[in-house]
Amino acid sequence: MLTPDRIATFRRLHESGCFVIPNPWDIGSARYLEMLGFPALATTSSGFAWTLGRSDTQVTLDEALGHFRAIAAAVSVPVNADFEGGFAIDPEGVAANVTRAVATGIAGVSIEDSTGDAAAPLFEFGLAVERVAAARSAIDDGGTGVLLTGRSEGFIAGRPDLAETIRRLTAYADAGADCLYAPGLRLAADISAVVAAVVPKPVNVLVGGGFTTVAELAALGVRRISVGGALARAAWGGFLRAATEIAEHGTFAGLDDAVPFAELDDSFREV
Protein backbone atom coordinates (compact mmCIF):
# COMPACT_ATOMS: atom_id res chain seq x y z
CA MET A 1 0.00 0.00 0.00
CA LEU A 2 1.98 2.99 -1.29
CA THR A 3 0.88 6.54 -0.47
CA PRO A 4 2.59 8.93 -2.91
CA ASP A 5 0.52 11.94 -1.80
CA ARG A 6 1.50 11.42 1.82
CA ILE A 7 5.14 10.92 0.87
CA ALA A 8 5.12 14.21 -1.05
CA THR A 9 3.44 15.95 1.88
CA PHE A 10 6.00 14.53 4.28
CA ARG A 11 8.87 15.75 2.14
CA ARG A 12 7.36 19.24 1.96
CA LEU A 13 7.14 19.39 5.75
CA HIS A 14 10.93 19.03 5.89
CA GLU A 15 11.63 21.86 3.45
CA SER A 16 11.05 24.82 5.76
CA GLY A 17 9.87 25.78 9.22
CA CYS A 18 9.65 23.41 12.17
CA PHE A 19 7.00 20.80 12.93
CA VAL A 20 6.26 18.35 15.73
CA ILE A 21 5.90 14.70 14.75
CA PRO A 22 4.54 12.96 17.87
CA ASN A 23 4.86 9.21 18.42
CA PRO A 24 1.73 7.11 18.88
CA TRP A 25 2.08 3.55 20.09
CA ASP A 26 -1.19 2.04 18.81
CA ILE A 27 -4.08 2.83 16.48
CA GLY A 28 -6.09 4.70 19.11
CA SER A 29 -3.26 7.04 20.06
CA ALA A 30 -2.45 7.58 16.36
CA ARG A 31 -6.00 8.57 15.54
CA TYR A 32 -6.25 10.91 18.50
CA LEU A 33 -3.00 12.66 17.60
CA GLU A 34 -4.29 13.13 14.07
CA MET A 35 -7.49 14.64 15.49
CA LEU A 36 -5.36 17.11 17.44
CA GLY A 37 -4.05 18.41 14.13
CA PHE A 38 -0.48 17.12 13.97
CA PRO A 39 0.62 17.05 10.31
CA ALA A 40 2.54 13.78 10.58
CA LEU A 41 3.15 10.95 13.02
CA ALA A 42 6.06 8.63 13.83
CA THR A 43 6.00 5.18 15.34
CA THR A 44 7.98 4.43 18.48
CA SER A 45 9.74 1.09 18.81
CA SER A 46 9.67 1.28 22.60
CA GLY A 47 6.04 2.35 22.86
CA PHE A 48 4.94 -0.46 20.57
CA ALA A 49 7.11 -3.04 22.38
CA TRP A 50 5.49 -2.13 25.70
CA THR A 51 2.03 -2.82 24.25
CA LEU A 52 3.25 -6.39 23.70
CA GLY A 53 4.72 -6.65 27.19
CA ARG A 54 8.29 -6.57 25.91
CA SER A 55 11.27 -4.27 26.26
CA ASP A 56 12.49 -2.06 23.44
CA THR A 57 14.23 -3.85 20.53
CA GLN A 58 12.49 -7.14 21.37
CA VAL A 59 9.88 -6.85 18.60
CA THR A 60 10.32 -9.05 15.53
CA LEU A 61 10.63 -7.76 11.98
CA ASP A 62 7.22 -9.11 11.00
CA GLU A 63 5.61 -7.56 14.08
CA ALA A 64 7.18 -4.19 13.29
CA LEU A 65 6.02 -4.35 9.68
CA GLY A 66 2.51 -5.24 10.79
CA HIS A 67 2.55 -2.30 13.20
CA PHE A 68 3.65 0.12 10.46
CA ARG A 69 0.90 -1.17 8.18
CA ALA A 70 -1.75 -0.81 10.88
CA ILE A 71 -0.77 2.73 11.87
CA ALA A 72 -0.42 3.94 8.28
CA ALA A 73 -3.83 2.51 7.39
CA ALA A 74 -5.50 4.06 10.44
CA VAL A 75 -4.66 7.70 9.69
CA SER A 76 -4.58 10.02 6.70
CA VAL A 77 -1.37 11.90 7.63
CA PRO A 78 2.18 10.76 6.78
CA VAL A 79 3.75 8.18 9.09
CA ASN A 80 7.45 7.80 9.75
CA ALA A 81 8.58 4.32 10.80
CA ASP A 82 11.04 3.77 13.64
CA PHE A 83 12.80 0.83 11.98
CA GLU A 84 15.49 0.54 14.68
CA GLY A 85 18.64 -0.84 13.04
CA GLY A 86 16.80 -2.26 10.05
CA PHE A 87 16.52 -5.68 11.73
CA ALA A 88 19.79 -6.73 10.12
CA ILE A 89 23.51 -6.10 10.52
CA ASP A 90 24.79 -6.43 6.96
CA PRO A 91 23.86 -3.76 4.39
CA GLU A 92 22.21 -6.33 2.15
CA GLY A 93 19.88 -7.38 4.93
CA VAL A 94 19.07 -3.76 5.75
CA ALA A 95 18.22 -3.11 2.09
CA ALA A 96 15.95 -6.15 1.88
CA ASN A 97 14.11 -5.18 5.05
CA VAL A 98 13.74 -1.53 4.06
CA THR A 99 12.18 -2.71 0.80
CA ARG A 100 9.57 -4.54 2.86
CA ALA A 101 9.06 -1.57 5.17
CA VAL A 102 8.35 0.96 2.42
CA ALA A 103 5.59 -1.32 1.10
CA THR A 104 3.56 -0.90 4.31
CA GLY A 105 2.27 2.59 3.49
CA ILE A 106 4.79 4.63 5.46
CA ALA A 107 6.09 7.98 4.24
CA GLY A 108 9.44 7.84 6.04
CA VAL A 109 11.78 5.34 7.66
CA SER A 110 14.75 5.68 10.01
CA ILE A 111 17.88 3.56 10.31
CA GLU A 112 20.05 3.81 13.43
CA ASP A 113 23.62 2.79 14.18
CA SER A 114 23.09 1.21 17.62
CA THR A 115 24.22 -2.41 17.97
CA GLY A 116 22.58 -3.30 21.28
CA ASP A 117 25.99 -4.44 22.56
CA ALA A 118 27.05 -2.45 25.63
CA ALA A 119 30.73 -3.16 24.93
CA ALA A 120 30.51 -1.80 21.38
CA PRO A 121 27.25 0.15 21.25
CA LEU A 122 27.68 1.65 17.77
CA PHE A 123 28.34 -0.08 14.48
CA GLU A 124 31.84 0.51 13.14
CA PHE A 125 31.85 3.76 11.18
CA GLY A 126 32.32 2.30 7.71
CA LEU A 127 29.66 -0.36 8.21
CA ALA A 128 27.25 2.20 9.66
CA VAL A 129 27.61 4.37 6.56
CA GLU A 130 27.17 1.39 4.26
CA ARG A 131 23.94 0.47 6.05
CA VAL A 132 22.48 3.93 5.43
CA ALA A 133 23.60 3.80 1.79
CA ALA A 134 21.93 0.40 1.42
CA ALA A 135 18.68 1.79 2.79
CA ARG A 136 18.95 4.69 0.33
CA SER A 137 19.48 2.32 -2.59
CA ALA A 138 16.53 0.17 -1.56
CA ILE A 139 14.25 3.20 -1.48
CA ASP A 140 15.56 4.51 -4.80
CA ASP A 141 15.20 1.12 -6.47
CA GLY A 142 11.55 1.04 -5.44
CA GLY A 143 10.93 4.56 -6.74
CA THR A 144 8.71 5.46 -3.79
CA GLY A 145 10.46 8.60 -2.59
CA VAL A 146 10.05 7.52 1.04
CA LEU A 147 12.07 9.87 3.23
CA LEU A 148 15.13 8.32 4.88
CA THR A 149 16.32 9.44 8.32
CA GLY A 150 19.84 8.53 9.45
CA ARG A 151 20.19 8.22 13.22
CA SER A 152 23.33 8.22 15.32
CA GLU A 153 22.67 6.85 18.80
CA GLY A 154 25.84 7.74 20.68
CA PHE A 155 24.20 10.11 23.16
CA ILE A 156 21.73 7.45 24.33
CA ALA A 157 24.04 4.46 23.92
CA GLY A 158 26.82 5.48 26.28
CA ARG A 159 28.98 7.30 23.73
CA PRO A 160 28.05 11.00 24.09
CA ASP A 161 30.75 12.32 21.78
CA LEU A 162 29.56 15.35 19.79
CA ALA A 163 32.42 15.28 17.29
CA GLU A 164 31.84 11.60 16.52
CA THR A 165 28.10 12.15 16.30
CA ILE A 166 28.62 14.93 13.78
CA ARG A 167 31.10 12.82 11.81
CA ARG A 168 28.53 10.07 11.54
CA LEU A 169 25.58 12.31 10.71
CA THR A 170 27.46 14.14 7.96
CA ALA A 171 28.52 10.79 6.51
CA TYR A 172 24.92 9.54 6.65
CA ALA A 173 23.83 12.70 4.86
CA ASP A 174 26.44 12.08 2.18
CA ALA A 175 25.24 8.45 1.93
CA GLY A 176 21.73 9.61 1.10
CA ALA A 177 19.89 10.24 4.36
CA ASP A 178 17.28 12.97 3.83
CA CYS A 179 16.99 13.87 7.52
CA LEU A 180 19.50 13.52 10.36
CA TYR A 181 18.77 12.61 13.96
CA ALA A 182 20.87 12.17 17.10
CA PRO A 183 18.56 11.31 20.00
CA GLY A 184 19.78 12.50 23.37
CA LEU A 185 21.01 15.96 22.39
CA ARG A 186 19.80 18.55 24.92
CA LEU A 187 22.25 21.46 24.90
CA ALA A 188 21.44 24.29 22.51
CA ALA A 189 25.09 24.53 21.44
CA ASP A 190 25.20 20.83 20.53
CA ILE A 191 21.95 21.02 18.58
CA SER A 192 23.14 24.12 16.72
CA ALA A 193 26.39 22.39 15.84
CA VAL A 194 24.56 19.42 14.34
CA VAL A 195 22.20 21.68 12.38
CA ALA A 196 25.16 23.64 10.97
CA ALA A 197 27.09 20.48 10.10
CA VAL A 198 24.40 18.95 7.88
CA VAL A 199 22.76 22.07 6.43
CA PRO A 200 20.72 22.24 4.20
CA LYS A 201 19.41 18.83 5.25
CA PRO A 202 16.84 18.88 8.08
CA VAL A 203 17.54 17.77 11.63
CA ASN A 204 15.18 15.94 14.00
CA VAL A 205 15.51 16.53 17.74
CA LEU A 206 14.06 14.21 20.38
CA VAL A 207 12.24 15.86 23.29
CA GLY A 208 11.34 13.65 26.23
CA GLY A 209 10.74 16.32 28.85
CA GLY A 210 10.38 20.01 29.51
CA PHE A 211 13.94 21.12 28.76
CA THR A 212 13.00 23.11 25.65
CA THR A 213 10.12 24.40 23.52
CA VAL A 214 9.10 24.27 19.88
CA ALA A 215 9.95 27.96 19.52
CA GLU A 216 13.43 27.50 20.99
CA LEU A 217 14.25 24.55 18.74
CA ALA A 218 12.86 26.33 15.69
CA ALA A 219 15.17 29.26 16.47
CA LEU A 220 18.12 26.84 16.43
CA GLY A 221 17.18 25.72 12.92
CA VAL A 222 15.60 22.38 13.88
CA ARG A 223 13.03 21.23 11.33
CA ARG A 224 11.44 18.24 13.06
CA ILE A 225 10.70 17.44 16.71
CA SER A 226 9.71 13.96 17.92
CA VAL A 227 8.99 12.64 21.41
CA GLY A 228 9.90 8.97 21.03
CA GLY A 229 8.34 6.84 23.74
CA ALA A 230 7.57 9.83 25.98
CA LEU A 231 3.83 9.98 25.24
CA ALA A 232 3.59 6.24 25.84
CA ARG A 233 5.49 6.70 29.11
CA ALA A 234 3.12 9.49 30.10
CA ALA A 235 0.16 7.19 29.50
CA TRP A 236 1.83 4.38 31.42
CA GLY A 237 2.58 6.83 34.22
CA GLY A 238 -1.10 7.54 34.79
CA PHE A 239 -1.95 3.84 34.58
CA LEU A 240 0.81 2.79 36.98
CA ARG A 241 -0.02 5.43 39.57
CA ALA A 242 -3.70 4.52 39.62
CA ALA A 243 -3.11 0.76 39.54
CA THR A 244 -0.44 0.90 42.25
CA GLU A 245 -2.73 2.92 44.50
CA ILE A 246 -5.44 0.28 44.16
CA ALA A 247 -3.02 -2.60 44.74
CA GLU A 248 -1.20 -1.05 47.71
CA HIS A 249 -3.84 1.06 49.42
CA GLY A 250 -7.21 -0.19 48.26
CA THR A 251 -8.21 3.34 47.26
CA PHE A 252 -9.24 4.73 43.88
CA ALA A 253 -8.46 8.46 43.91
CA GLY A 254 -6.06 8.07 40.98
CA LEU A 255 -8.99 7.25 38.73
CA ASP A 256 -10.35 10.76 39.28
CA ASP A 257 -7.78 12.10 36.82
CA ALA A 258 -8.95 9.80 34.03
CA VAL A 259 -10.41 11.25 30.82
CA PRO A 260 -14.23 11.10 31.06
CA PHE A 261 -15.70 8.09 29.30
CA ALA A 262 -18.03 10.13 27.11
CA GLU A 263 -15.25 12.47 25.96
CA LEU A 264 -13.01 9.65 24.83
CA ASP A 265 -15.79 7.52 23.39
CA ASP A 266 -17.26 10.42 21.45
CA SER A 267 -13.86 11.28 20.00
CA PHE A 268 -13.49 7.87 18.45
CA ARG A 269 -17.10 7.73 17.32
CA GLU A 270 -16.28 10.62 14.99
CA VAL A 271 -13.41 8.79 13.32
Secondary structure, DSSP 8 states (H G I E B T S, - for coil): ---HHHHHHHHHHTTSS-EEE---SSHHHHHHHHHTT-S-EE--HHHHHHHTT--TT-S-HHHHHHHHHHHHHH-SS-EEEE-TTTT-SSHHHHHHHHHHHHTTT-SEEEEE-B-S-TTS-B--HHHHHHHHHHHHHHHHHHT---EEEEE--GGGTT---HHHHHHHHHHHHHTT-SEEE-TT---HHHHHHHHHHHTTS-EEEE--SSS--HHHHHHTT--EEE-TTHHHHHHHHHHHHHHHHHHHHS--GGGGGS--HHHHHHHHHT-
